[in-house]
Amino acid sequence: MSSINTRTNLNTQTSTQEVKQPKSASKTENGTPIIEQGKENDKDLFLKLLVAQMQNQDPFSPQDPTQYVTQLAQFNSLEQMMSMNDSLEELMGAADAIFINSAMGSATALIGKNIEAYAPVEEGMENSEEEPKKMTGKVESTHIKNGVIYINVRDDKTGELVEVSYGALLKVSNEKIEPEPEPKPEPETDENTKNKGE
């Protein structure tokens, strides 16, 4: 009797173990890998599918050989496109590097010069409709942060070192640049006062 109980217990344990094993999210029940959309351009996968198709064809009605030639031609064009895509990515990276080096060289040439630029926007004022403020100062250094070139300017008004985007630059001079006077509000006249009252 005890041998029967042991077998029953073993069978119960095995069946619960089978239930507990989670199925892999990247494979079907048969073990075939699931390819996500947009990731199906793998040349190795294409060859595997072609070989599997050849191995599993019906021997009494084999597939037309011209279809294999067509599929191999498609595989060849896919391989060439993937190679071209890699080459284009390398070219784009090189072009970005050349552009950044060129702009950094231009920004570095500004060290010691006086500039006028748009002052950095204060936090919370990004969506303001006010006209951007301008500042003047002397360039002390340059640097790159997150792919953007910045110049460090000693502000003429405050004496603080301000980080200004290279794209905010307005004027460059060897002499000190006098800031443009800020526009004064229009003085109220009797006509303006009357129009407001109406």
N, CA, C and O of each residue as an XYZ file, in Angstrom:
792
protein
N       0.814     -1.197      0.000
C       0.000      0.000      0.000
C       0.855      1.257      0.000
O       0.496      2.260     -0.616
N       1.963      1.201      0.679
C       2.802      2.392      0.768
C       3.426      2.716     -0.585
O       3.651      3.887     -0.891
N       3.712      1.700     -1.403
C       4.293      1.959     -2.726
C       3.283      2.671     -3.627
O       3.661      3.503     -4.452
N       2.021      2.350     -3.471
C       0.986      3.004     -4.271
C       0.879      4.474     -3.875
O       0.749      5.338     -4.742
N       0.931      4.763     -2.590
C       0.851      6.138     -2.112
C       2.035      6.961     -2.623
O       1.881      8.126     -2.991
N       3.209      6.347     -2.639
C       4.402      7.053     -3.102
C       4.259      7.414     -4.568
O       4.586      8.530     -4.973
N       3.777      6.483     -5.356
C       3.587      6.771     -6.772
C       2.567      7.884     -6.979
O       2.758      8.766     -7.817
N       1.513      7.837     -6.230
C       0.493      8.865     -6.339
C       1.079     10.223     -5.989
O       0.816     11.218     -6.665
N       1.883     10.257     -4.919
C       2.511     11.519     -4.510
C       3.475     12.021     -5.588
O       3.515     13.218     -5.872
N       4.245     11.122     -6.184
C       5.191     11.530     -7.231
C       4.449     12.106     -8.432
O       4.856     13.127     -8.986
N       3.366     11.453     -8.832
C       2.580     11.945     -9.958
C       1.971     13.309     -9.666
O       1.919     14.173    -10.541
N       1.512     13.496     -8.441
C       0.923     14.772     -8.049
C       1.985     15.865     -8.090
O       1.723     16.969     -8.568
N       3.192     15.560     -7.586
C       4.270     16.549     -7.575
C       4.690     16.904     -8.998
O       4.916     18.076     -9.297
N       4.796     15.926     -9.868
C       5.211     16.182    -11.247
C       4.195     17.067    -11.949
O       4.567     18.006    -12.652
N       2.920     16.776    -11.762
C       1.899     17.562    -12.457
C       1.887     19.003    -11.939
O       1.656     19.928    -12.719
N       2.128     19.211    -10.648
C       2.150     20.579    -10.134
C       3.396     21.309    -10.619
O       3.352     22.522    -10.826
N       4.509     20.595    -10.804
C       5.711     21.231    -11.312
C       5.510     21.680    -12.753
O       5.984     22.747    -13.141
N       4.817     20.879    -13.544
C       4.568     21.244    -14.925
C       3.711     22.492    -15.003
O       3.928     23.336    -15.873
N       2.762     22.622    -14.128
C       1.868     23.772    -14.128
C       2.628     25.029    -13.711
O       2.361     26.109    -14.236
N       3.566     24.904    -12.777
C       4.281     26.054    -12.243
C       5.269     26.648    -13.238
O       5.573     27.838    -13.152
N       5.781     25.857    -14.179
C       6.788     26.374    -15.100
C       6.160     27.385    -16.046
O       5.249     27.045    -16.801
N       6.639     28.630    -16.011
C       6.062     29.639    -16.897
C       6.571     29.442    -18.325
O       7.706     29.020    -18.549
N       5.708     29.756    -19.270
C       6.104     29.671    -20.671
C       6.913     30.912    -21.006
O       6.637     32.003    -20.506
N       7.889     30.737    -21.837
C       8.728     31.858    -22.250
C       7.908     32.804    -23.119
O       7.189     32.365    -24.017
N       8.014     34.093    -22.854
C       7.247     35.090    -23.601
C       7.823     35.293    -25.001
O       7.165     35.872    -25.865
N       9.052     34.818    -25.230
C       9.671     35.060    -26.529
C       9.591     33.840    -27.445
O      10.159     33.856    -28.537
N       8.893     32.780    -27.016
C       8.772     31.571    -27.848
C       7.336     31.061    -27.835
O       6.581     31.306    -26.894
N       6.974     30.346    -28.902
C       5.648     29.731    -28.963
C       5.684     28.422    -28.179
O       6.720     28.064    -27.620
N       4.557     27.702    -28.133
C       4.500     26.434    -27.421
C       5.436     25.403    -28.034
O       5.937     24.526    -27.329
N       5.678     25.498    -29.345
C       6.560     24.552    -30.038
C       8.032     24.941    -29.916
O       8.907     24.205    -30.373
N       8.310     26.093    -29.301
C       9.693     26.525    -29.145
C      10.181     27.448    -30.248
O      11.355     27.817    -30.276
N       9.287     27.825    -31.158
C       9.673     28.738    -32.246
C       9.763     30.153    -31.686
O       8.848     30.607    -30.998
N      10.864     30.857    -31.976
C      10.985     32.216    -31.434
C       9.946     33.160    -32.033
O       9.624     33.079    -33.219
N       9.425     34.061    -31.188
C       8.461     35.065    -31.633
C       9.255     36.317    -31.996
O      10.033     36.825    -31.189
N       9.052     36.806    -33.207
C       9.763     37.989    -33.682
C       8.819     39.186    -33.569
O       7.722     39.172    -34.127
N       9.250     40.220    -32.847
C       8.429     41.409    -32.681
C       8.449     42.226    -33.963
O       9.398     42.170    -34.745
N       7.371     42.990    -34.161
C       7.273     43.819    -35.353
C       8.385     44.856    -35.363
O       8.668     45.476    -34.337
N       9.009     45.047    -36.499
C      10.113     45.991    -36.623
C      11.466     45.364    -36.380
O      12.490     45.976    -36.682
N      11.496     44.136    -35.833
C      12.763     43.460    -35.578
C      12.929     42.230    -36.464
O      13.775     41.375    -36.202
N      12.107     42.148    -37.520
C      12.125     40.956    -38.356
C      13.140     41.024    -39.487
O      13.197     40.105    -40.303
N      13.936     42.074    -39.563
C      14.902     42.219    -40.649
C      16.237     41.577    -40.308
O      17.285     42.178    -40.547
N      16.224     40.419    -39.779
C      17.447     39.725    -39.408
C      17.788     38.746    -40.525
O      16.994     37.860    -40.840
N      18.969     38.904    -41.123
C      19.332     38.042    -42.255
C      19.501     36.586    -41.820
O      19.234     35.679    -42.607
N      19.939     36.348    -40.584
C      20.077     34.970    -40.101
C      18.713     34.293    -40.022
O      18.573     33.119    -40.362
N      17.720     35.036    -39.574
C      16.359     34.504    -39.498
C      15.856     34.147    -40.897
O      15.227     33.107    -41.092
N      16.135     35.005    -41.853
C      15.702     34.751    -43.226
C      16.306     33.454    -43.752
O      15.613     32.650    -44.376
N      17.599     33.250    -43.499
C      18.250     32.010    -43.958
C      17.681     30.791    -43.243
O      17.474     29.748    -43.864
N      17.427     30.913    -41.946
C      16.854     29.791    -41.199
C      15.488     29.408    -41.753
O      15.172     28.227    -41.898
N      14.676     30.427    -42.064
C      13.357     30.149    -42.626
C      13.471     29.466    -43.988
O      12.719     28.539    -44.291
N      14.407     29.924    -44.798
C      14.600     29.343    -46.127
C      15.045     27.883    -46.024
O      14.538     27.026    -46.748
N      15.989     27.602    -45.128
C      16.473     26.228    -44.937
C      15.355     25.351    -44.387
O      15.186     24.215    -44.830
N      14.589     25.866    -43.426
C      13.485     25.083    -42.861
C      12.434     24.789    -43.925
O      11.860     23.700    -43.955
N      12.189     25.747    -44.784
C      11.223     25.541    -45.867
C      11.710     24.457    -46.821
O      10.915     23.641    -47.287
N      13.001     24.438    -47.115
C      13.558     23.422    -48.012
C      13.520     22.040    -47.359
O      13.233     21.046    -48.026
N      13.809     21.974    -46.061
C      13.840     20.689    -45.367
C      12.452     20.101    -45.200
O      12.296     18.881    -45.219
N      11.446     20.940    -45.039
C      10.103     20.453    -44.719
C       9.145     20.461    -45.902
O       7.931     20.398    -45.711
N       9.664     20.536    -47.102
C       8.768     20.526    -48.260
C       8.269     19.104    -48.544
O       8.904     18.126    -48.149
N       7.173     19.005    -49.204
C       6.584     17.711    -49.571
C       7.431     17.097    -50.687
O       7.584     17.712    -51.743
N       7.991     15.886    -50.475
C       8.849     15.287    -51.505
C       8.093     14.939    -52.789
O       8.698     14.850    -53.857
N       6.777     14.742    -52.692
C       6.014     14.376    -53.886
C       5.628     15.589    -54.734
O       5.336     15.459    -55.923
N       5.629     16.768    -54.108
C       5.382     17.993    -54.900
C       6.341     19.077    -54.389
O       5.946     19.970    -53.640
N       7.609     18.979    -54.812
C       8.594     19.947    -54.330
C       8.290     21.351    -54.841
O       7.606     21.543    -55.847
N       8.822     22.318    -54.111
C       8.594     23.717    -54.470
C       9.355     24.054    -55.757
O      10.409     23.486    -56.041
N       8.808     24.968    -56.505
C       9.420     25.417    -57.755
C      10.777     26.068    -57.456
O      10.855     26.955    -56.606
N      11.859     25.637    -58.151
C      13.181     26.205    -57.874
C      13.279     27.704    -58.143
O      14.128     28.377    -57.558
N      12.426     28.237    -59.017
C      12.480     29.685    -59.271
C      12.070     30.479    -58.036
O      12.503     31.617    -57.856
N      11.228     29.877    -57.179
C      10.855     30.559    -55.929
C      12.058     30.683    -55.005
O      12.224     31.699    -54.330
N      12.904     29.643    -54.973
C      14.123     29.726    -54.159
C      15.049     30.825    -54.676
O      15.637     31.573    -53.895
N      15.171     30.912    -55.996
C      16.020     31.946    -56.594
C      15.486     33.328    -56.222
O      16.254     34.230    -55.887
N      14.160     33.486    -56.283
C      13.530     34.759    -55.918
C      13.804     35.091    -54.458
O      14.140     36.228    -54.127
N      13.660     34.100    -53.591
C      13.899     34.326    -52.162
C      15.368     34.660    -51.889
O      15.666     35.506    -51.047
N      16.277     34.002    -52.593
C      17.700     34.311    -52.416
C      18.016     35.723    -52.897
O      18.847     36.414    -52.307
N      17.351     36.150    -53.975
C      17.542     37.525    -54.463
C      17.022     38.525    -53.434
O      17.645     39.560    -53.198
N      15.879     38.213    -52.824
C      15.342     39.081    -51.773
C      16.294     39.131    -50.581
O      16.506     40.186    -49.983
N      16.862     37.974    -50.247
C      17.818     37.923    -49.143
C      19.038     38.794    -49.453
O      19.525     39.518    -48.584
N      19.527     38.724    -50.690
C      20.682     39.506    -51.087
C      20.385     41.006    -50.987
O      21.213     41.771    -50.493
N      19.203     41.425    -51.454
C      18.864     42.853    -51.381
C      18.680     43.291    -49.930
O      19.035     44.414    -49.572
N      18.126     42.410    -49.093
C      17.984     42.723    -47.667
C      19.350     42.923    -47.024
O      19.549     43.862    -46.254
N      20.284     42.042    -47.341
C      21.628     42.143    -46.781
C      22.305     43.438    -47.223
O      22.978     44.091    -46.425
N      22.127     43.815    -48.497
C      22.720     45.056    -48.991
C      22.105     46.279    -48.319
O      22.813     47.233    -47.998
N      20.781     46.254    -48.103
C      20.126     47.385    -47.434
C      20.616     47.526    -45.997
O      20.840     48.641    -45.525
N      20.785     46.401    -45.295
C      21.272     46.459    -43.912
C      22.690     47.003    -43.869
O      23.034     47.780    -42.979
N      23.512     46.597    -44.827
C      24.882     47.094    -44.902
C      24.894     48.592    -45.193
O      25.676     49.337    -44.603
N      24.027     49.029    -46.102
C      23.948     50.446    -46.444
C      23.448     51.260    -45.252
O      23.920     52.373    -45.023
N      22.510     50.722    -44.501
C      21.987     51.405    -43.320
C      23.103     51.612    -42.294
O      23.217     52.689    -41.709
N      23.929     50.579    -42.075
C      25.054     50.710    -41.143
C      26.023     51.785    -41.613
O      26.517     52.578    -40.811
N      26.296     51.810    -42.927
C      27.216     52.807    -43.480
C      26.668     54.219    -43.320
O      27.411     55.146    -42.998
N      25.355     54.382    -43.546
C      24.735     55.703    -43.390
C      24.806     56.178    -41.944
O      25.047     57.359    -41.694
N      24.600     55.279    -40.994
C      24.697     55.660    -39.582
C      26.112     56.129    -39.241
O      26.287     57.100    -38.504
N      27.119     55.437    -39.779
C      28.501     55.851    -39.542
C      28.771     57.224    -40.153
O      29.432     58.061    -39.538
N      28.253     57.455    -41.373
C      28.436     58.756    -42.023
C      27.760     59.880    -41.243
O      28.318     60.967    -41.099
N      26.555     59.610    -40.740
C      25.853     60.629    -39.963
C      26.610     60.959    -38.679
O      26.687     62.121    -38.282
N      27.161     59.947    -38.038
C      27.960     60.181    -36.835
C      29.195     61.015    -37.138
O      29.554     61.909    -36.372
N      29.848     60.715    -38.266
C      31.040     61.482    -38.654
C      30.668     62.923    -38.991
O      31.393     63.849    -38.625
N      29.540     63.123    -39.688
C      29.097     64.478    -40.040
C      28.774     65.283    -38.787
O      29.123     66.460    -38.702
N      28.107     64.656    -37.805
C      27.808     65.337    -36.541
C      29.099     65.747    -35.833
O      29.204     66.859    -35.315
N      30.071     64.851    -35.814
C      31.339     65.145    -35.153
C      32.056     66.311    -35.837
O      32.614     67.179    -35.166
N      32.040     66.329    -37.175
C      32.685     67.421    -37.915
C      31.978     68.744    -37.623
O      32.632     69.763    -37.403
N      30.649     68.728    -37.621
C      29.882     69.944    -37.340
C      30.184     70.468    -35.937
O      30.414     71.664    -35.758
N      30.185     69.577    -34.942
C      30.447     70.000    -33.566
C      31.868     70.529    -33.432
O      32.090     71.535    -32.758
N      32.840     69.863    -34.068
C      34.229     70.343    -34.008
C      34.360     71.720    -34.632
O      35.060     72.580    -34.096
N      33.689     71.942    -35.768
C      33.741     73.236    -36.443
C      33.131     74.333    -35.572
O      33.718     75.401    -35.400
N      31.942     74.056    -35.023
C      31.271     75.043    -34.175
C      32.069     75.295    -32.897
O      32.134     76.427    -32.417
N      32.668     74.252    -32.351
C      33.472     74.420    -31.133
C      34.707     75.283    -31.434
O      35.109     76.103    -30.608
N      35.305     75.094    -32.620
C      36.449     75.919    -33.008
C      36.057     77.382    -33.115
O      36.797     78.264    -32.679
N      34.877     77.640    -33.702
C      34.390     79.022    -33.822
C      34.106     79.619    -32.455
O      34.422     80.783    -32.206
N      33.510     78.829    -31.564
C      33.196     79.319    -30.222
C      34.468     79.591    -29.430
O      34.535     80.568    -28.683
N      35.473     78.740    -29.584
C      36.745     78.912    -28.874
C      37.453     80.185    -29.333
O      38.144     80.831    -28.544
N      37.285     80.546    -30.604
C      37.903     81.773    -31.129
C      37.322     83.026    -30.472
O      37.901     84.107    -30.580
N      36.175     82.886    -29.791
C      35.543     84.032    -29.132
C      36.133     84.334    -27.757
O      35.840     85.381    -27.181
N      36.952     83.443    -27.228
C      37.497     83.652    -25.886
C      38.286     84.957    -25.862
O      39.152     85.192    -26.705
N      37.969     85.804    -24.874
C      38.625     87.104    -24.734
C      37.912     88.219    -25.475
O      38.289     89.382    -25.337
N      36.892     87.895    -26.259
C      36.166     88.921    -27.008
C      34.904     89.325    -26.250
O      34.390     88.585    -25.411
N      34.431     90.513    -26.573
C      33.187     91.020    -25.987
C      32.036     90.620    -26.890
O      32.136     90.690    -28.115
N      30.949     90.203    -26.275
C      29.797     89.746    -27.057
C      28.500     90.332    -26.511
O      28.426     90.790    -25.371
N      27.484     90.300    -27.365
C      26.121     90.569    -26.927
C      25.330     89.326    -27.300
O      25.487     88.792    -28.398
N      24.490     88.869    -26.402
C      23.721     87.651    -26.648
C      22.406     87.723    -25.899
O      22.221     88.550    -25.007
N      21.499     86.843    -26.278
C      20.264     86.715    -25.502
C      20.609     86.054    -24.183
O      21.293     85.031    -24.154
N      20.138     86.635    -23.095
C      20.388     86.071    -21.767
C      19.629     84.761    -21.624
O      18.555     84.603    -22.204
N      20.171     83.821    -20.862
C      19.451     82.559    -20.657
C      18.081     82.821    -20.027
O      17.931     83.711    -19.190
N      17.102     82.045    -20.435
C      15.741     82.192    -19.914
C      15.696     81.636    -18.497
O      16.174     80.533    -18.232
N      15.117     82.412    -17.598
C      15.010     81.973    -16.204
C      13.978     80.865    -16.086
O      13.052     80.771    -16.892
N      14.148     80.028    -15.069
C      13.210     78.918    -14.860
C      11.807     79.462    -14.611
O      11.616     80.432    -13.877
N      10.843     78.818    -15.235
C       9.451     79.228    -15.090
C       9.042     80.288    -16.093
O       7.857     80.606    -16.191
N       9.985     80.848    -16.843
C       9.680     81.907    -17.807
C       9.754     81.397    -19.243
O       9.709     82.201    -20.174
N       9.868     80.067    -19.453
C      10.048     79.491    -20.782
C       8.901     79.841    -21.719
O       9.125     80.054    -22.911
N       7.680     79.905    -21.205
C       6.506     80.145    -22.050
C       6.063     81.606    -22.017
O       4.983     81.937    -22.505
N       6.875     82.465    -21.455
C       6.528     83.872    -21.350
C       6.529     84.520    -22.727
O       7.326     84.159    -23.593
N       5.630     85.478    -22.919
C       5.553     86.176    -24.196
C       6.428     87.419    -24.208
O       6.449     88.150    -25.198
N       7.149     87.670    -23.123
C       8.045     88.821    -23.075
C       9.173     88.643    -24.076
O       9.579     87.524    -24.391
N       9.674     89.780    -24.571
C      10.810     89.726    -25.481
C      12.031     89.268    -24.692
O      12.230     89.704    -23.558
N      12.852     88.393    -25.276
C      14.000     87.894    -24.519
C      14.968     89.025    -24.152
O      15.189     89.953    -24.929
N      15.538     88.920    -22.946
C      16.479     89.935    -22.475
C      17.838     89.705    -23.130
O      18.199     88.582    -23.482
N      18.577     90.799    -23.283
C      19.917     90.718    -23.857
C      20.932     91.007    -22.771
O      20.626     91.662    -21.775
N      22.130     90.519    -22.970
C      23.217     90.759    -22.027
C      24.499     90.997    -22.812
O      24.618     90.588    -23.967
N      25.452     91.660    -22.176
C      26.769     91.856    -22.778
C      27.808     91.352    -21.799
O      27.561     91.296    -20.594
N      28.975     90.984    -22.318
C      30.040     90.516    -21.440
C      31.210     89.996    -22.245
O      31.232     90.068    -23.474
N      32.189     89.467    -21.516
C      33.410     88.951    -22.130
C      33.415     87.429    -22.022
O      33.120     86.866    -20.968
N      33.759     86.769    -23.139
C      33.789     85.303    -23.174
C      35.042     84.821    -22.456
O      36.151     85.269    -22.749
N      34.850     83.894    -21.504
C      35.988     83.353    -20.760
C      36.319     81.917    -21.151
O      37.482     81.516    -21.101
N      35.310     81.138    -21.539
C      35.568     79.737    -21.910
C      34.390     79.183    -22.702
O      33.337     79.813    -22.798
N      34.584     77.990    -23.268
C      33.514     77.312    -24.007
C      33.465     75.847    -23.571
O      34.457     75.303    -23.085
N      32.328     75.228    -23.744
C      32.202     73.796    -23.448
C      30.982     73.223    -24.167
O      30.122     73.958    -24.652
N      30.930     71.902    -24.221
C      29.801     71.190    -24.833
C      29.051     70.460    -23.724
O      29.648     69.787    -22.884
N      27.722     70.612    -23.743
C      26.891     69.903    -22.766
C      25.677     69.350    -23.505
O      24.926     70.109    -24.118
N      25.481     68.042    -23.453
C      24.365     67.366    -24.129
C      24.330     67.687    -25.620
O      23.255     67.858    -26.194
N      25.504     67.769    -26.249
C      25.589     68.026    -27.680
C      25.379     69.473    -28.082
O      25.348     69.780    -29.274
N      25.232     70.377    -27.108
C      25.035     71.801    -27.392
C      26.273     72.561    -26.931
O      26.808     72.295    -25.855
N      26.728     73.516    -27.756
C      27.915     74.300    -27.415
C      27.489     75.515    -26.600
O      26.558     76.229    -26.973
N      28.177     75.743    -25.485
C      27.919     76.882    -24.615
C      29.177     77.721    -24.482
O      30.296     77.212    -24.542
N      28.969     79.026    -24.299
C      30.076     79.929    -23.994
C      29.830     80.491    -22.606
O      28.699     80.833    -22.258
N      30.887     80.585    -21.814
C      30.789     81.159    -20.470
C      31.180     82.631    -20.556
O      32.308     82.970    -20.913
N      30.224     83.497    -20.222
C      30.387     84.940    -20.393
C      30.363     85.616    -19.030
O      29.494     85.335    -18.205
N      31.328     86.517    -18.795
C      31.348     87.336    -17.574
C      30.418     88.520    -17.839
O      30.751     89.415    -18.616
N      29.246     88.522    -17.185
C      28.212     89.543    -17.411
C      28.728     90.917    -16.993
O      29.238     91.080    -15.885
N      28.593     91.921    -17.895
C      29.047     93.277    -17.588
C      28.271     93.905    -16.440
O      28.844     94.670    -15.664
N      26.988     93.605    -16.313
C      26.161     94.217    -15.255
C      26.449     93.631    -13.882
O      26.696     94.365    -12.925
N      26.418     92.298    -13.788
C      26.493     91.642    -12.478
C      27.876     91.126    -12.125
O      28.176     90.918    -10.950
N      28.726     90.917    -13.127
C      30.046     90.343    -12.884
C      30.021     88.830    -12.714
O      31.058     88.210    -12.479
N      28.828     88.233    -12.833
C      28.702     86.778    -12.690
C      29.092     86.086    -13.990
O      28.998     86.672    -15.068
N      29.530     84.836    -13.880
C      29.828     84.015    -15.041
C      28.527     83.329    -15.472
O      27.940     82.564    -14.707
N      28.084     83.609    -16.702
C      26.795     83.114    -17.188
C      27.036     82.151    -18.348
O      27.833     82.431    -19.244
N      26.344     81.023    -18.321
C      26.423     80.033    -19.384
C      25.386     80.382    -20.455
O      24.183     80.370    -20.196
N      25.874     80.696    -21.670
C      25.002     81.126    -22.764
C      25.154     80.161    -23.930
O      26.269     79.773    -24.278
N      24.040     79.776    -24.529
C      24.085     78.898    -25.703
C      24.751     79.635    -26.862
O      24.514     80.825    -27.066
N      25.575     78.932    -27.609
C      26.282     79.532    -28.748
C      25.286     80.095    -29.766
O      25.589     81.079    -30.442
N      24.124     79.496    -29.882
C      23.098     79.958    -30.814
C      22.440     81.256    -30.390
O      21.745     81.878    -31.194
N      22.641     81.690    -29.135
C      22.032     82.927    -28.644
C      22.901     84.149    -28.924
O      22.532     85.268    -28.569
N      24.044     83.938    -29.555
C      25.000     85.010    -29.830
C      24.420     86.015    -30.825
O      23.829     85.625    -31.832
N      24.593     87.332    -30.534
C      24.095     88.379    -31.418
C      25.215     89.202    -32.046
O      25.202     89.444    -33.253
N      26.193     89.637    -31.232
C      27.288     90.490    -31.715
C      28.596     90.043    -31.098
O      28.622     89.481    -30.003
N      29.696     90.302    -31.821
C      31.039     90.030    -31.315
C      31.895     91.262    -31.603
O      31.805     91.841    -32.686
N      32.725     91.665    -30.638
C      33.579     92.826    -30.839
C      34.836     92.705    -29.989
O      34.842     92.034    -28.957
N      35.905     93.366    -30.441
C      37.124     93.432    -29.620
C      36.965     94.468    -28.520
O      37.574     94.347    -27.457
N      36.135     95.506    -28.773
C      35.867     96.529    -27.769
C      34.604     96.188    -26.980
O      33.789     95.364    -27.394
N      34.474     96.841    -25.846
C      33.308     96.616    -24.996
C      32.044     97.054    -25.730
O      32.012     98.121    -26.344
N      31.018     96.235    -25.664
C      29.743     96.527    -26.332
C      28.814     97.179    -25.319
O      28.569     96.646    -24.236
N      28.307     98.341    -25.698
C      27.341     99.027    -24.826
C      25.965     98.433    -25.089
O      25.541     98.326    -26.240
N      25.266     98.047    -24.026
C      23.934     97.466    -24.243
C      22.980     98.516    -24.779
O      23.064     99.697    -24.440
N      22.072     98.057    -25.624
C      21.055     98.972    -26.150
C      20.129     99.379    -25.015
O      19.772     98.555    -24.173
N      19.735    100.662    -24.990
C      18.828    101.089    -23.915
C      17.481    100.388    -24.043
O      16.965    100.182    -25.141
N      16.935    100.034    -22.906
C      15.632     99.371    -22.921
C      14.565    100.383    -23.285
O      14.625    101.524    -22.828
N      13.580     99.993    -24.104
C      12.538    100.952    -24.490
C      11.747    101.412    -23.276
O      11.381    100.618    -22.409
N      11.494    102.718    -23.236
C      10.730    103.291    -22.117
C       9.249    103.204    -22.439
O       8.858    103.301    -23.603
N       8.417    103.021    -21.412
C       6.972    102.987    -21.671
C       6.496    104.366    -22.135
O       7.034    105.394    -21.723
N       5.487    104.368    -22.991
C       4.954    105.622    -23.499
C       4.342    106.418    -22.353
O       3.607    105.868    -21.533
N       4.650    107.727    -22.298
C       4.022    108.539    -21.244
C       2.538    108.697    -21.554
O       2.120    108.803    -22.707
N       1.777    108.708    -20.494
C       0.331    108.830    -20.691
C      -0.016    110.277    -20.973
O       0.420    111.195    -20.278
N      -0.806    110.450    -22.005
C      -1.283    111.789    -22.355
C      -2.753    111.874    -22.001
O      -3.368    110.884    -21.604
N      -3.304    113.049    -22.144
C      -4.729    113.229    -21.842
C      -5.591    112.375    -22.754
O      -6.619    111.853    -22.323
N      -5.175    112.223    -24.044
C      -5.955    111.421    -24.983
C      -5.961    109.952    -24.572
O      -6.998    109.291    -24.635
N      -4.797    109.437    -24.149
C      -4.743    108.045    -23.700
C      -5.612    107.821    -22.484
O      -6.277    106.789    -22.383
N      -5.622    108.754    -21.566
C      -6.440    108.643    -20.358
C      -7.914    108.667    -20.725
O      -8.707    107.916    -20.157
N      -8.294    109.540    -21.688
C      -9.686    109.616    -22.091
C     -10.118    108.317    -22.763
O     -11.221    107.829    -22.520
N      -9.241    107.750    -23.617
C      -9.581    106.507    -24.319
C      -9.752    105.351    -23.345
O     -10.595    104.479    -23.557
N      -8.966    105.340    -22.289
C      -9.101    104.255    -21.292
C     -10.419    104.357    -20.539
O     -11.012    103.341    -20.178
N     -10.874    105.571    -20.304
C     -12.115    105.784    -19.553
C     -13.331    105.421    -20.353
O     -14.378    105.132    -19.775
N     -13.233    105.425    -21.671
C     -14.409    105.158    -22.516
C     -14.759    103.747    -22.603
O     -15.723    103.391    -23.279
